[in-house]
Structures are given as structure tokens and as C-alpha cells.
Amino acid sequence: MTVVRRPQAKADLDHYAGYFTRQSGIALATRFLEAAERTFADLASLPGMGSPYPVDNPSLNGLRAFPVDGFPNHFIFYLWPSAHDIEIIRVMNASRNLAQHLESTQNDNR
């Protein structure tokens, strides 16, 4: 199964890597990015993992959420649009206003 990352998900990963670098150093940032990649691979292997995450945004119908391995406050929001792909929509910390950020997510067609 192919993992497709939307541009906003890529920007989210860059944001958190930068944050972790500034707060604790490059080692933590690297650990976070590696954990996110491992979790993406796990989701590709078992795409039904995680919990449904209901939103009003119709372009996100079927959205699911799953925590980043080892970073339980950071969630991967993804869609499972086909038998061959999962689409990573966002990666966000639970302290953010998740509903607001997800509702404003546009279908940017990758």
C-alpha cells in the first residue's frame, strides 16, 4: 500500500521537527520523524487502525486518527481512499484546536 502525504502533512512534520530541534535538539527531532515514518508504514500495513474522527468537512469523509509511535500526544489524521493508498492529511499535537484545523483542510489533490 502506498502512503501519500498531503502538502499540509509534510509541513506539519517540518514544523514539529523544527520545534523539537529548538526545544531539545536534533536527536529528538530525528526520533520524531523516524517514529512518524514507522507509524505511516504500520498504517499502510493495517489501514483500519486508529479511531474514526468525525468532521463536518465532506472532503474528509472517513477520516481516522492514530498516535505517532512513542509520541502519544501527536496524531496522524489519514484517509484510506482505496485498496492501494492511504492518504496522510495532517500530523498534529492534541493540544491544538484539532477540529478547527481539520475543518479548514482543503482537498488539495496531493
C-alpha positions as CSV (number, residue, x, y, z in Angstrom):
1,M,0.0,0.0,0.0
2,T,1.3,3.5,-0.9
3,V,1.5,6.2,1.7
4,V,0.6,9.6,0.2
5,R,1.4,12.7,2.2
6,R,-0.6,15.9,1.5
7,P,1.5,19.1,1.5
8,Q,0.0,20.2,4.8
9,A,1.1,16.9,6.4
10,K,4.6,17.4,5.1
11,A,4.5,21.0,6.5
12,D,3.3,19.6,9.9
13,L,6.2,17.2,10.1
14,D,8.7,20.0,9.3
15,H,7.0,22.2,11.9
16,Y,7.3,19.6,14.7
17,A,10.9,18.6,13.7
18,G,11.8,22.3,13.9
19,Y,10.1,22.6,17.3
20,F,11.8,19.6,18.7
21,T,15.2,20.7,17.4
22,R,14.8,24.1,19.1
23,Q,13.5,22.6,22.3
24,S,15.6,19.5,22.8
25,G,18.0,19.1,19.9
26,I,18.3,17.3,16.6
27,A,18.2,13.8,18.2
28,L,14.6,14.3,19.4
29,A,13.6,15.7,16.0
30,T,15.1,12.8,14.2
31,R,13.4,10.3,16.6
32,F,10.0,12.0,16.0
33,L,10.4,11.9,12.2
34,E,11.5,8.3,12.3
35,A,8.6,7.4,14.5
36,A,6.2,9.1,12.2
37,E,7.6,7.2,9.2
38,R,7.3,3.9,11.2
39,T,3.7,4.8,12.1
40,F,2.9,5.6,8.4
41,A,4.2,2.1,7.5
42,D,2.1,0.5,10.2
43,L,-1.0,2.3,8.9
44,A,-0.2,1.1,5.4
45,S,0.0,-2.5,6.7
46,L,-3.2,-2.2,8.7
47,P,-5.1,0.8,7.4
48,G,-8.1,0.3,9.7
49,M,-6.0,1.1,12.8
50,G,-7.0,4.1,14.8
51,S,-10.3,5.7,15.5
52,P,-12.8,7.3,13.2
53,Y,-12.5,11.1,13.6
54,P,-15.8,12.7,12.6
55,V,-15.6,16.1,11.0
56,D,-18.1,18.2,9.1
57,N,-15.8,18.7,6.2
58,P,-17.1,16.5,3.4
59,S,-13.7,16.2,1.7
60,L,-12.6,14.3,4.8
61,N,-15.3,11.7,5.0
62,G,-13.9,8.6,6.6
63,L,-11.1,10.4,8.4
64,R,-9.2,8.3,11.0
65,A,-6.7,9.3,13.8
66,F,-3.8,7.3,15.2
67,P,-1.0,8.4,17.5
68,V,2.6,8.6,16.4
69,D,4.5,5.7,17.9
70,G,6.2,6.9,21.0
71,F,4.6,10.4,20.8
72,P,1.1,9.8,22.2
73,N,0.1,13.5,22.0
74,H,0.8,13.7,18.3
75,F,-1.8,12.3,16.0
76,I,-1.8,11.2,12.3
77,F,-5.0,12.0,10.6
78,Y,-5.5,9.9,7.5
79,L,-7.9,8.7,4.9
80,W,-8.0,5.2,3.4
81,P,-9.4,6.1,0.0
82,S,-8.6,2.9,-1.9
83,A,-7.2,-0.6,-1.6
84,H,-3.8,0.7,-2.7
85,D,-3.4,4.0,-0.8
86,I,-3.6,5.7,2.5
87,E,-3.5,9.5,2.5
88,I,-1.9,11.4,5.3
89,I,-3.9,14.6,5.8
90,R,-2.3,16.2,8.9
91,V,0.0,15.4,11.8
92,M,-0.9,17.4,14.8
93,N,-0.4,17.7,18.5
94,A,-3.5,17.1,20.6
95,S,-3.1,20.5,22.3
96,R,-4.1,22.2,19.1
97,N,-7.6,23.0,18.1
98,L,-7.9,19.9,16.0
99,A,-11.4,20.3,14.8
100,Q,-10.7,23.9,13.6
101,H,-7.6,22.9,11.7
102,L,-9.2,19.8,10.2
103,E,-12.4,21.6,9.2
104,S,-10.4,24.2,7.3
105,T,-8.3,21.5,5.5
106,Q,-8.8,21.7,1.7
107,N,-8.8,18.8,-0.7
108,D,-5.6,19.9,-2.4
109,N,-5.4,16.7,-4.5
110,R,-2.0,15.9,-3.0
